[in-house]
Amino acid sequence: MMSTIHNEKQSKISLLTFSKAYSYGANMQCYALSKVLKDRGCMVELVNLELPNPKSSLKEKIVSRIFNKIFNKFRRKYFPVYSKKYTSLQELKANPPIADLYIVGSDQVWNLDITVGLGIGLFFFEYLPKRARRISYAGSFGKSTWEYSNHTANIKQLLSKFESVSVRENEAVNICKDVFNIETTHVLDPTLLIDDYSEFLDPKEKQTNDLFYFSLFNKADNNAYILEYARRNNLNPITLSIKPIKGFKVLRFMSIIKWIRTIHNSKFIITDSFHGLIFSVIFKKQFIIIPGVDNRHSRILDLLNDFKLSHRFCKDTSDILIKNIYSEIIDYTNTDEYLVNKRVKSYEFIDNIINKL
């Protein structure tokens, strides 16, 4: 169970993260960190900032509107309040949110491939006044190495203003130390701070015989292997997609709660998603991890290694037919021990900050 403390004066925290992304994991990490902070008596306000929308077709715009409606339903019920709307770094500099503490994280807030359209320094709090108290919680660069040497000096200067820096991956610890000369604390992704997600589950629903294939990248070449794996092990293949996929039962426009329940209720999970892995572990599911984009699965390997579950990663999709993974039932003893110890340290990081407010 997570610890709780109470912030007597109810300090205000401004949280900068991907709170409006069309991503199940991004929304759940925002929910989880907000909940942890609110349980400690803090008032949390999300920075109302949207990532720039790429050029898209009419069909893509329609899909985006549908997901926006679905995700907003969850946000209205489970997220804290939003600040005024900001559309640029310049607007934030001119009139930043007022708070006792500013937190950036979690998720890939320091992956410049994602955030470059908003300004290099935005997610390093370039917009804050000099004396503003700022920390990161479980920040991630999304990659194993730093690839933006032309921005190193600027970001090093911005990070030097942070009161404390915590990161999500071991590789991020190394980047901060080797590139920016910053000492960091390695903490859990916010979703792993919570050990009970029963509020999102329906006790009347039973475990299915489904194999849930949850992919962020939807590589068509994977489908045949996954369907054959399901056939060999008498599982019903299901997946999330907006278009039909031969052989799969397709779930379209899934809500965040339905996504959580589908992982919880399925018998087996195959995914290339970081948070797909996390919720598979939270619910103690049998799972396989397959590669997504080559330069972005290092964070998954890092987490699997922490969990002592590296053998659940298939370097190639065809490996799922070669390895006899289905019959190797996961023993979660080591993983549970790691999470108990790491939760204590992660809460200590948060509580030490809040106790100073």
Buried (B, 14 or more C-beta within 10 A) or exposed (E): EBBEBEBEEEBBBBBBBBBBBBBBBBBBBBBBBBBBBBBBBBBBBBBBBEEEEEEEEEEEEEBEEBBEEBBEEBBEEBBBEBBEEBEBBEBBBEEBBEBBBBBBBBBBBBBBEBBEEBBBBBBBBBBBEEEBBBBBBBBBBBBBEBEBEEBEEBBBEBBEBBEBBBBBBBBBBBBBEEBBEBEBBBBBBBBBBBEEBEEBBEEEEEEBEBBBBBBBEBEEEBBBBBBBBBEEBEBBBBBBBBEEBEBBEBBEEBBBBBBBBBBBBBBBBBBBBBBBBBBBBBBEBBBBBBBBEEEBBBBBBBBBEBBBBEEBBBEEBBBBBEBEBBEEEBEBEEBBEBBEEBBEEBBEBBBEBBEEB
